[in-house]
Amino acid sequence: MNQKAVRFFRGLARILLILLCAFALNTLVLLASGKSPATIYSALFKGAFGGVYNLARSLRWATPLVFTGLAFAVSSRCGIFNIGAAGQLYLGAFAATAVGLALPGAPRLVVLPLAMLAGMAAGMLWSVLAGSISIRFGASIVVVTLMLNYVATLFTEYLVRYPYYEPGTLGESGSTAYIPEGSRLTVLIGGTNVTTGLLIALIAVAVIAFFDAKSVLGYECRVIGANERFAEFSGLRVGGRQMLVYAVSGAIAGLGGAVEILGNYGRFMIDFSPDVGFDGIVVSLLAGGNPALVPLSAFFMGAMTSGSIAIEMFGGVPKAMAKILMGIVIVIITVQKLPQLRARFRAAASGQ
């Protein structure tokens, strides 16, 4: 077995161990609150995997998380804590909507590629803007991307309310007109919301994983992420590589927004997906930043979202219990990374 396969299975074992610990701790929380873990976990499992419809719902909610998780994984591999996927996804979604509305009679084979390219371009430009501000002025990328998320969200709301205002019920609910049915992605599982967007997400994962493992650029980004000063002394153009990473990361998030509109919503709605950007960070952290493991982490998150509906209906607890479980996962990941954080802090303090 080669080293890449060994790293993959080690990462997979790490995910399973984290989830096992999280479920064990969550069981203690349930017992302390007087609830039956068996009943609740049974409802959670049935809601996530019980039947074709529930499984499809888990896949549907996992799809956008693959994009945002992959976007964060790409940037984190280069040492960039880019939390701007939410804003990039929204702008990508609106750009795809605008293309779909502008070409109502065009063939699907024309509209879909143009709409997805527009979404990628919008997300890329917004991410590059954040990277330019951070690199040029030395601003914290966390602060810059967080603030730009709000700007992107409010800007798309302005576009919906004014230039793209649709009178009547749609307008009052804060959405654009519908994109023609002939301009949307194809449904993979009849009667569900699983579309070819899932295949597009998996293709994006395969492409990024290949370049991360096989290309010189992928190796250089990992070197920069491990030690930026060493990379500079080695002659790497750190700023140029980082800007390229910003562009790729933003394009992935923007593509995720386009897929959501073209595959599920069919129109842009204000605040249509408020949590998917930050949930993508959890997906990436759970995957250890490994692009190849992002789909598994995203599927777990999607299953928790799908199963949370069932635990509220049949388990007798609020669906927020699934959020508590994810909070425990985040705590475990943080504890697991403490030695690395301490090492980085000591290196920074000593000027190395």
Secondary structure as GFF3:
##gff-version 3
##sequence-region A 1 352
A	DSSP	alpha_helix	3	32	.	.	.	ID=ss1
A	DSSP	alpha_helix	37	49	.	.	.	ID=ss2
A	DSSP	alpha_helix	52	77	.	.	.	ID=ss3
A	DSSP	alpha_helix	85	102	.	.	.	ID=ss4
A	DSSP	alpha_helix	108	137	.	.	.	ID=ss5
A	DSSP	alpha_helix	141	161	.	.	.	ID=ss6
A	DSSP	alpha_helix	169	172	.	.	.	ID=ss7
A	DSSP	three_ten_helix	181	183	.	.	.	ID=ss8
A	DSSP	alpha_helix	197	214	.	.	.	ID=ss9
A	DSSP	alpha_helix	216	226	.	.	.	ID=ss10
A	DSSP	alpha_helix	228	233	.	.	.	ID=ss11
A	DSSP	alpha_helix	238	260	.	.	.	ID=ss12
A	DSSP	pi_helix	261	265	.	.	.	ID=ss13
A	DSSP	alpha_helix	276	286	.	.	.	ID=ss14
A	DSSP	three_ten_helix	291	293	.	.	.	ID=ss15
A	DSSP	alpha_helix	294	314	.	.	.	ID=ss16
A	DSSP	alpha_helix	320	350	.	.	.	ID=ss17
###
